[in-house]
Every structure is written in C-alpha cells, then in structure tokens.
Amino acid sequence: MPLYIVQFSYTPAAWTTLAKNSEDRGVVLGRLLKKLDSRLTPIYCCFGESDGCAIFEAPDEAAVLATIITAYLTLPSQNACHEKEAALS
C-alpha cells in the first residue's frame, strides 16, 4: 500500500483540550485507520509551520480523504487542527 503523510497544526483551543485531557493520539488515530483498512506508522512532533505529522498506509487517495474527514469530524479536539496531505510513494 502507498504511504501518505498528513501534517497538522493545533489551534489554541486544541492545545487547551489536549492539556486538560492528555491521550495517546496514535492509539486513537490507529483505531480509526484500522476501521478504514489503513495502517498507522508513527506520529511525529515537529517544530515550525506544523505541530506534527502522521504517516500511514492506505489503499488509495479515497481512503486518505475518508480518513481525514472522519478524523476531523470524530476525534477529540475536533475542528481544532488544520491538516495538509501529501503522498510519500
């Protein structure tokens, strides 16, 4: 399966939510990806324009789009981060 990277930046509201309710974002995202026939590799923290990136395998671009939309609508601190997607391979 191709690898994809999604870069994200937390808004101030997301940082507040994460500070109050700390959780392993990789576990939460990994469960979501598994339901969408995809697989998470590590989530990395970044300095600069983005706060982090998640690298994952997905069958195709439609699965990537479904993942991003579902994560945006259902994960904790929803609507609190901005995402950019790019294909790695």
Secondary structure, DSSP 4 states (H G I P E B T S, - for coil): --EEEEEEEE-HHHHHHHHHS---HHHHHHHHHHHTT-EEEEEEE-SSS-SEEEEEE-SSHHHHHHHHHHHHHHSTTTTSEEEEEEE--
